[in-house]
Amino acid sequence: MSMFDFEQIKELISSIDKSSVTSFEIKDANGERLVIKKETEKEITTVQAVPAVIPPAAPAIQPTVAAAAPAAAVAEPAAAEQEDFKVITSPMVGVFYSAPSPDAKPYVSVGQNVSAGDVVCIIEAMKLMNEVPATEGGVVAEICVQNGDVVEYGQPLFKLK
């Protein structure tokens, strides 16, 4: 049998909502627990999507966080995009990791041959590590992001020849 009925739980929630209490927990003699936690405004995070497509007229705008890159490096991707590359893009927003752990070697490096389905990196999203497989096979021509960079959905991660 439950320690509280539905109406009592509703009253508790209403009382906590109106107060400055952010967390409430009670345990009965049978070991049953009731935990009520209230979200505060400090915990709310807003994520704004950044368009992954860059218009050719604005080659200086990059969707990556690498704003400290020299101007010559910014002009190179525009010329490289004209070549025929296969691009592996980010399937989600998160943090890019090139290796399974900080002391491990990277999944792929420039010049390495990859097949469709090979794991090429990890993207951490909401404390979950998500392996990213290659969507196509080819030779890695460029790694477009740095280890630890925040990436957006659809952002190029790798270019394959």
Secondary structure, 3 states (H helix, E strand, C coil): CCCCCHHHHHHHHHHHHHCCCCEEEEECCCCCEEEEECCCHHHCCCCCCCCCCCCCCCCCCCCCCCCCCCHHHHHHHHHHHCCCCEEEECCCCEEEECCCCCCCCCCCCCCCEECCCCEEEEEEECCEEEEEECCCCEEEEEECCCCCCEECCCCEEEEEC
